[in-house]
Amino acid sequence: MRIIGGTAGGRYIKIPKSLPVVPSAGKVKMALFEILKYEIGGASVLDLYGGSGNLGLEAVSRGAAKVVFSDNEPDCIKVIKENAAGLGFSGQVECLLMDAERAVEELSKDSGRFDIIIIDPPYLSGQISLILKCLETHDILGKEGVIAVKRDGKEAVPVTAAFIMEKEKKYGGTFLTFLRKAKK
């Protein structure tokens, strides 16, 4: 797996060997960051379900100011830290060894706001619905922020009062769904 664009473009990152992590395919990752290209510069990014750090590290490479990763697997957090160090991004990366819901709850205590929140859970796990409810309860998305959901086409993004679907793109069996805060 490699970083596609930005300052670390072309450099390879490690993937946890013994874990069921499925990194984003190059085509889907490229599409995700093409859609986010005008929002990534200087952004504060939250990468839930961090895995290898593939998506969040791509964000830093393309100009994000900082990325907070959460993952409940110690091996994933270890690999994310190693990948960040290898790319020279350690100062822009924070890792939380906890599940996504707990990470959102903890981050909301600091009144932190994120410009971009990436949700890429294991496919068909039911996590999308749970984490969107958690994000609705704990308001950590900035006013003009965007939530990017990478999902299997068989798993729907639930309709909520807090978020509206701005855009959705299909790449084979994978969907990218982009949500914004609903106007009040």
C-alpha positions as CSV (number, residue, x, y, z in Angstrom):
1,M,0.0,0.0,0.0
2,R,1.3,3.4,-0.8
3,I,0.5,7.1,-0.4
4,I,-0.8,8.4,-3.7
5,G,-0.3,12.2,-3.7
6,G,1.1,15.1,-1.8
7,T,4.5,15.4,-0.1
8,A,4.8,11.7,0.6
9,G,3.3,10.6,-2.8
10,G,4.7,7.3,-4.0
11,R,6.0,6.2,-0.6
12,Y,4.9,2.8,0.9
13,I,3.3,2.2,4.2
14,K,3.0,-0.9,6.3
15,I,-0.3,-2.9,6.8
16,P,-1.0,-4.9,10.0
17,K,-0.3,-8.5,8.9
18,S,-2.4,-10.5,11.3
19,L,-5.5,-8.2,11.4
20,P,-8.5,-8.2,9.1
21,V,-7.7,-4.8,7.7
22,V,-8.7,-4.1,4.1
23,P,-7.0,-1.0,2.9
24,S,-8.8,1.3,0.5
25,A,-8.1,0.5,-3.1
26,G,-6.1,3.1,-5.0
27,K,-9.0,4.1,-7.2
28,V,-11.3,4.7,-4.3
29,K,-8.7,6.5,-2.3
30,M,-7.9,8.7,-5.2
31,A,-11.6,9.5,-5.8
32,L,-12.0,10.3,-2.1
33,F,-9.2,12.8,-2.0
34,E,-10.2,14.3,-5.4
35,I,-13.6,15.1,-3.9
36,L,-12.0,16.6,-0.7
37,K,-9.1,18.4,-2.5
38,Y,-10.4,21.9,-1.7
39,E,-11.1,21.1,1.9
40,I,-8.0,19.2,2.9
41,G,-5.4,22.1,3.1
42,G,-4.9,23.0,6.8
43,A,-7.7,20.8,7.9
44,S,-8.1,19.0,11.2
45,V,-9.0,15.4,10.3
46,L,-10.5,12.6,12.4
47,D,-9.9,9.1,11.0
48,L,-12.1,6.7,12.8
49,Y,-11.3,3.0,12.3
50,G,-7.7,3.9,11.5
51,G,-6.4,0.5,10.4
52,S,-3.0,1.1,8.8
53,G,-3.5,4.8,8.7
54,N,-3.8,4.7,4.9
55,L,-6.5,7.4,4.6
56,G,-5.4,9.8,7.4
57,L,-1.8,9.7,6.3
58,E,-2.9,10.5,2.7
59,A,-4.7,13.5,4.2
60,V,-1.5,14.7,5.9
61,S,0.5,14.2,2.8
62,R,-2.0,16.3,0.9
63,G,-1.8,19.2,3.4
64,A,-4.0,18.4,6.4
65,A,-2.7,20.2,9.5
66,K,-3.3,17.2,11.8
67,V,-5.0,13.8,12.0
68,V,-6.4,12.0,15.0
69,F,-6.7,8.3,14.5
70,S,-8.8,5.9,16.6
71,D,-8.6,2.1,16.5
72,N,-9.3,-0.5,19.1
73,E,-6.5,-2.8,17.9
74,P,-3.1,-2.2,19.5
75,D,-1.4,-3.6,16.4
76,C,-3.1,-1.1,14.2
77,I,-2.1,1.8,16.5
78,K,1.5,0.6,16.5
79,V,1.5,0.4,12.6
80,I,-0.1,3.9,12.3
81,K,2.6,5.3,14.5
82,E,5.4,3.5,12.6
83,N,3.9,4.7,9.3
84,A,3.6,8.3,10.5
85,A,7.2,8.3,11.8
86,G,8.5,6.7,8.5
87,L,6.8,9.5,6.5
88,G,8.0,12.3,8.9
89,F,4.4,13.0,10.1
90,S,4.7,12.1,13.7
91,G,4.2,15.7,14.9
92,Q,0.9,15.9,13.0
93,V,-0.6,12.6,14.1
94,E,-2.3,11.6,17.3
95,C,-3.4,8.0,18.0
96,L,-6.2,6.9,20.3
97,L,-6.3,3.2,21.3
98,M,-10.1,3.0,21.7
99,D,-13.2,2.2,19.6
100,A,-14.7,4.9,17.5
101,E,-17.6,5.7,19.7
102,R,-15.4,6.2,22.8
103,A,-13.0,8.3,20.8
104,V,-15.8,10.6,19.7
105,E,-17.0,10.9,23.3
106,E,-13.5,11.7,24.6
107,L,-12.8,14.2,21.9
108,S,-16.1,16.0,22.6
109,K,-14.9,16.7,26.1
110,D,-12.1,18.9,24.7
111,S,-14.5,20.9,22.6
112,G,-12.5,19.9,19.6
113,R,-13.9,20.4,16.2
114,F,-12.9,18.6,13.0
115,D,-13.1,19.8,9.4
116,I,-13.2,16.3,8.0
117,I,-14.3,13.0,9.7
118,I,-13.4,9.8,7.8
119,I,-15.6,6.8,8.6
120,D,-14.2,3.6,7.1
121,P,-15.3,0.7,9.4
122,P,-15.2,-3.0,8.6
123,Y,-17.7,-3.7,5.9
124,L,-21.2,-4.8,6.9
125,S,-20.4,-4.4,10.6
126,G,-23.3,-2.1,11.4
127,Q,-20.8,0.5,12.7
128,I,-21.9,3.3,10.3
129,S,-25.3,3.8,11.9
130,L,-23.8,3.6,15.4
131,I,-21.1,6.1,14.8
132,L,-23.4,8.6,13.0
133,K,-25.7,8.6,16.0
134,C,-22.7,9.1,18.3
135,L,-21.5,12.1,16.1
136,E,-25.1,13.5,16.3
137,T,-24.9,13.3,20.1
138,H,-21.4,14.6,20.4
139,D,-21.0,17.6,18.1
140,I,-17.4,17.5,17.0
141,L,-17.8,18.3,13.3
142,G,-17.0,21.9,12.4
143,K,-19.8,24.1,11.0
144,E,-18.6,23.7,7.5
145,G,-17.1,20.3,8.0
146,V,-17.7,17.1,6.0
147,I,-18.1,13.5,7.0
148,A,-16.7,11.0,4.4
149,V,-18.1,7.5,4.7
150,K,-16.5,4.6,2.8
151,R,-18.9,1.6,2.7
152,D,-20.0,-1.5,1.1
153,G,-23.0,-0.9,-1.2
154,K,-25.1,-3.4,0.9
155,E,-24.8,-1.2,4.0
156,A,-26.9,2.0,3.9
157,V,-26.1,5.4,5.4
158,P,-29.0,6.1,7.7
159,V,-31.0,9.3,7.4
160,T,-30.5,11.5,10.5
161,A,-31.8,14.9,11.5
162,A,-28.2,16.2,12.1
163,F,-26.7,15.4,8.7
164,I,-27.7,15.6,5.1
165,M,-26.2,13.7,2.2
166,E,-24.3,16.1,-0.1
167,K,-22.9,13.6,-2.6
168,E,-22.5,9.9,-3.2
169,K,-20.3,8.0,-5.7
170,K,-20.0,4.3,-6.5
171,Y,-16.8,2.5,-7.4
172,G,-17.6,-1.2,-8.0
173,G,-19.1,-2.5,-4.8
174,T,-17.8,0.4,-2.8
175,F,-19.6,3.7,-2.1
176,L,-18.3,7.0,-0.9
177,T,-20.9,9.1,0.8
178,F,-20.4,12.7,1.9
179,L,-22.4,14.3,4.6
180,R,-22.7,17.8,6.0
181,K,-24.5,19.3,9.0
182,A,-28.1,20.0,8.4
183,K,-29.0,23.7,8.5
184,K,-31.0,24.6,11.6
